[in-house]
């Protein structure tokens, strides 16, 4: 299984930058939607070379505890 990496940077003004590595094809967009639910609506998006590679089958499970 490929290694997945999520780099999150929060600037002093509160803006959030997310870099997703290790997801091929459109799977990265699914991950981005999950993070959007957590931090809010995205304002811009840049696709990397991984986006244009053949897709992988990925399953997500989110556990929330309070």
C-alpha positions as CSV (number, residue, x, y, z in Angstrom):
1,X,0.0,0.0,0.0
2,X,1.4,3.4,-0.9
3,X,2.3,5.8,1.8
4,X,-0.1,8.7,2.2
5,X,1.0,12.1,3.6
6,X,-1.1,15.2,4.5
7,X,0.8,18.4,5.1
8,X,-1.4,21.0,6.8
9,X,-0.1,24.6,7.3
10,X,-2.1,27.1,9.3
11,X,-1.0,30.7,8.8
12,X,-1.1,33.4,11.4
13,X,-4.2,34.9,9.7
14,X,-6.0,31.6,10.0
15,X,-5.8,30.4,6.4
16,X,-5.2,26.7,5.9
17,X,-3.0,25.1,3.2
18,X,-3.3,21.4,2.6
19,X,-0.9,19.4,0.5
20,X,-2.0,15.8,-0.2
21,X,0.6,13.2,-1.3
22,X,0.3,9.5,-2.1
23,X,-3.2,9.5,-3.7
24,X,-3.3,8.8,-7.4
25,X,-6.1,10.0,-9.7
26,X,-9.2,11.7,-8.4
27,X,-8.9,10.1,-4.9
28,X,-7.1,13.1,-3.7
29,X,-10.3,15.2,-4.3
30,X,-12.2,12.9,-1.9
31,X,-9.6,13.5,0.8
32,X,-9.8,17.2,0.2
33,X,-13.6,17.1,0.7
34,X,-13.1,15.5,4.1
35,X,-10.6,18.2,5.2
36,X,-13.0,20.9,3.8
37,X,-15.7,19.6,6.2
38,X,-13.2,20.1,9.1
39,X,-11.6,23.4,8.2
40,X,-14.1,25.1,5.9
41,X,-14.5,25.9,2.2
42,X,-11.5,25.9,-0.1
43,X,-10.6,29.0,-1.9
44,X,-8.1,27.6,-4.5
45,X,-6.8,24.3,-5.7
46,X,-3.7,23.1,-7.6
47,X,-3.5,19.6,-9.1
48,X,-0.2,17.7,-9.0
49,X,1.1,15.1,-11.4
50,X,-0.4,12.3,-9.1
51,X,-3.9,13.5,-10.0
52,X,-3.3,12.5,-13.6
53,X,-2.0,9.0,-12.7
54,X,-4.4,5.9,-12.8
55,X,-6.7,5.8,-9.9
56,X,-6.5,3.4,-6.9
57,X,-9.4,2.0,-4.9
58,X,-9.3,3.6,-1.5
59,X,-11.8,3.3,1.4
60,X,-12.1,5.9,4.1
61,X,-13.3,5.6,7.7
62,X,-13.8,8.6,9.9
63,X,-14.2,8.1,13.7
64,X,-15.4,11.1,15.7
65,X,-15.3,11.0,19.4
66,X,-16.3,13.8,21.8
